[in-house]
């Protein structure tokens, strides 16, 4: 939630996430890459198209290129952005696309789990279910020193 009591770091992470979605929707991958940690971990759950794990800026670009080539049109609408602790961000999105070649319209809800480290997105995971995204975030939080 974007609560008035959110810390400076949480507000920065919300803005970082918003800028990322805006750039991605505009097809400005270089602007997205500028927001990513050099060793970013990209993961799309098996329930989604283009599933798999990708590493670093090159991995993100490969994943994005494969995804965008499947669609003539593609848009992500962030319905809510919620910070969880200082480093995690959960985004509930609605995605609308038109298949390349087929022209078939597709809509789906996807939950994005991000982790931010030192002002860069270090993890970017996509899930079809909110609980799976929350479980990933809880796992990341457990990895951090107390």
C-alpha positions in Angstrom: 0.0 0.0 0.0 1.1 3.5 -0.6 0.6 4.6 3.0 1.6 8.0 4.3 3.8 6.3 6.8 5.9 4.6 4.1 9.6 5.2 4.5 11.8 7.1 2.0 13.1 3.8 0.7 9.6 2.4 0.2 8.5 5.6 -1.7 11.7 5.3 -3.8 10.9 1.7 -4.6 7.3 2.6 -5.6 8.5 5.3 -7.9 11.2 3.0 -9.4 8.5 0.4 -10.1 6.2 3.0 -11.7 9.0 4.2 -14.0 9.8 0.6 -15.0 6.2 -0.1 -16.0 5.9 3.2 -17.9 9.1 2.5 -19.8 8.2 -1.1 -20.5 4.8 -0.1 -21.9 6.5 2.4 -24.1 8.9 -0.3 -25.4 11.9 1.6 -24.0 13.9 -1.4 -22.8 17.0 0.6 -22.3 15.2 2.8 -19.8 14.1 -0.3 -18.0 17.6 -1.7 -18.0 18.8 1.5 -16.4 16.5 0.6 -13.4 17.8 -2.9 -13.1 20.7 -4.2 -11.0 23.4 -5.6 -13.4 22.8 -9.1 -11.9 19.0 -8.9 -11.9 17.1 -12.1 -11.6 14.1 -12.4 -13.9 11.7 -15.3 -13.4 8.3 -16.1 -15.0 6.4 -18.9 -13.3 5.5 -22.1 -15.2 1.8 -21.0 -15.3 2.7 -18.1 -17.6 3.9 -17.8 -21.2 7.6 -17.3 -21.7 8.3 -19.1 -18.4 11.8 -19.6 -17.1 14.7 -17.9 -15.3 16.9 -15.2 -16.9 19.9 -13.4 -15.4 21.4 -10.0 -15.8 20.6 -7.2 -18.3 21.1 -9.6 -21.3 18.7 -12.1 -19.7 16.1 -9.4 -19.2 16.5 -8.2 -22.8 16.2 -11.8 -24.1 13.1 -12.4 -22.0 11.5 -9.1 -23.1 12.3 -9.6 -26.8 10.8 -13.1 -26.8 7.7 -11.8 -25.0 7.1 -8.8 -27.2 7.7 -10.7 -30.4 4.6 -12.8 -29.6 2.3 -9.8 -29.5 1.4 -7.0 -32.0 0.2 -4.9 -29.0 0.9 -5.3 -25.4 0.0 -3.2 -22.3 0.4 -3.7 -18.5 -1.9 -1.8 -16.2 -0.6 -1.7 -12.6 -3.7 -1.8 -10.4 -1.9 -1.6 -7.2 1.7 -1.2 -5.9 2.4 -2.4 -2.4 5.6 -2.3 -0.5 6.4 -5.2 1.8 9.2 -4.2 4.2 12.0 -2.0 2.9 13.0 -4.0 -0.2 10.0 -5.9 -1.7 7.3 -4.6 -4.0 4.2 -6.5 -5.0 2.3 -5.2 -8.1 -1.1 -6.5 -9.1 -1.4 -6.0 -12.9 -3.9 -6.5 -15.6 -2.3 -7.3 -19.0 -3.9 -6.8 -22.3 -2.3 -8.1 -25.6 -3.1 -8.9 -29.2 -1.4 -12.0 -30.6 1.2 -11.4 -33.4 -0.2 -13.0 -36.6 -3.3 -14.4 -35.0 -4.8 -11.1 -33.9 -6.4 -12.8 -30.9 -7.0 -10.5 -27.9 -5.7 -11.9 -24.6 -6.2 -10.5 -21.1 -4.8 -11.8 -17.8 -4.0 -10.8 -14.3 -0.3 -11.2 -13.3 1.4 -10.5 -10.0 4.9 -9.1 -10.2 7.2 -9.5 -7.2 10.2 -7.1 -7.2 13.1 -6.8 -4.8 15.0 -3.5 -4.8 18.6 -3.2 -3.6 20.4 0.2 -3.5 17.9 1.9 -5.8 17.9 -0.8 -8.5 15.5 -3.7 -9.1 17.5 -6.9 -8.3 14.7 -9.4 -8.6 11.7 -9.4 -11.0 9.4 -12.4 -10.7 6.0 -12.9 -12.4 3.2 -15.2 -11.1 -0.4 -16.0 -12.1 -1.4 -16.1 -8.4 -1.0 -13.4 -5.8 -0.1 -16.0 -3.1 2.8 -17.4 -5.1 4.2 -13.9 -5.5 3.8 -13.3 -1.7 5.6 -16.6 -1.0 8.5 -15.6 -3.2 8.8 -12.3 -1.3 8.6 -14.0 2.0 11.5 -16.3 0.9 13.6 -13.3 -0.1 12.9 -11.6 3.3 14.0 -14.8 5.1 17.3 -14.7 3.2 18.1 -11.2 4.4 20.1 -10.7 7.6 18.0 -9.5 10.6 
